[in-house]
Amino acid sequence: MALMAPVENGQIVETESQKSLKNQLTAEKNGMDKEAFLQLLVAQMQYQDPLEPTSNTEFISQYAQFSQVEQMQNMAATSELARATSLVGSHVYVKTTGTDGAPKYVYGKVDYVAFESNKAYVSIDEALYSIDDVDTVVDIEYKDAYDKAYEFTGKLNQLPKVSAIDMSHAEDIDELEKTYNEMTDYEKTFIASETVKKLNKYVERLKEIRAAADEAEKNEGTEGDGEGGEETPDTDETEGTGESGEA
């Protein structure tokens, strides 16, 4: 299987997944696991002072501590696996660190969980991330409603002031009104009340502009009919003159 990695300016760029796994390995090295605890215990026995050897009671006490540490680690591993498994199928944000040191977030669905060396890793788009880097678990319905509200508010804020709109903005306002009316009650809870008031002001102002445009068009039509009525008598007079001439 070929290994692929992004290259930038002739250098291999570390992916977000690789950073997550690297941070996990660093944390493991910096921690004290049961193997390190056992090595310390063996070293203590090997290099103890033969003239003042450690008592059996002290060894038993240390061994009991070792057993307790092992049990705690096993419980932690079991708990971590259960926590990771419960995330399968969920949508999550994984917090990583960019090349500039700033925090970055990877969003996606957890497809499966990998468990290795008592550590759990979640898979998002075929990339593995440490369970410790999972920052937020998001309900998909919540995220969709939030994204829709965010996009809706952004488009509304792109319109000019209410007093400055004209018929060129009619299509955008109509689309925003339609989008809001088609939202579910749950989705509407993500729209601030001030934003709804702002939308209503645009809708009412657009109605006034359309009414004024209809009135102006109606007046133009009335003036056109009046001009046509004045031309009709002139035509009749011409025809009458023609008939008189024939007579």
Disulfide bonds with the S-S distance in Angstrom:
none
